[in-house]
């Protein structure tokens, strides 16, 4: 099958939409499909090469006529799509999704998340959601979502209630051969001035404005509260972006900078070693821009207990009280309380970690997810 994936960002840029697209096209190409990714051309801060750790699929980076952030108007896109059997559109992608009427092929639309914002940008998103997005959604032949829980709480719930038969629930996944429990890498501890006595809370995510909702500020504030009782606590922040300096400044203002390690960008190859340094993994996202959290799967695959925000979609990944604990979004006190429960109970950390690994093995193995995706494709091109 010849399949085109259209996505707003792709490796080497680190982001949930692009990372999930990469895993999909990687798996599909390994199963013998001819897959091409269409994405924006543009430079990524901190990356000097578009080299990818996989070459069985093609990546076409199109220069946009107009570009703003991860949005870009691509009027030439439909001309690239004529040779394909099926189009997989990763939504949102402003400037490409609006051309859906010109794709001319069966379309699978993967609804990753609602788009929210503040100020003028927020007003634009509201306009788009009300007047433009419905026409895009209706044009799709099938709609994939990571969970019905998220869709029922999303901007397209009304359409979901009317056209439930057009929706397919398909979660994201992770590679269990890459993300697995390992002993702590002692040299990596030394590199970041850490030691075995430290209790490490790990965060992995973008530190740019596009990922403002990740709640790193809330984690730093919670860390300041925890350090009053947990002197050996360390916060390990993995990620890069234009908000990094403001988070560093916040850690200084809170008086916790000596207990916070900003590790910067970490390659996919090295990321499992960072998960295995952690005692707890935390995803403190603040609003429904966080629809799932692939990093949760990676941490669980490494048998790490989780503290995450109680958000639609996210709470389908975490079994509260079994694989982790859910905290009220944006509530620093509750986040600190939930982290404290696990920091003080080593047995519970181990119990949650093992339960998380088991859940990922049963439900979130990428190999199983790719089989689900193939079935969806074949249902459209019988």
Secondary structure by P-SEA (a helix, b strand, c coil): cbbbbbbccccccccaaaaaaaaaaaaaaaaccbbbbbbbbcccccccccccccccbbbbbbbbcccccccccccccccccccccbbbbccccccccccccccccbbbbbbcbbbbbccaaaaaaaaaacccaaaaaaaccbbbbccaaaaaaccaaaaaaaccccbbbbbbbbcccccccccccaaaaaaaccccccbbbbbbccccccccccaaaaaaaaaaaaacccccbbbbbbbcccaaaaaaaaaaaacccccccccccccccaaaaaaaaccccccccccccccccaaaaaaaaacccccccccaaaaaaccccccbbbcccccaaaaaaaaaaaaacaaaaaaaaaaaaaaaaccccaaaaaaaaaaaaaaacc
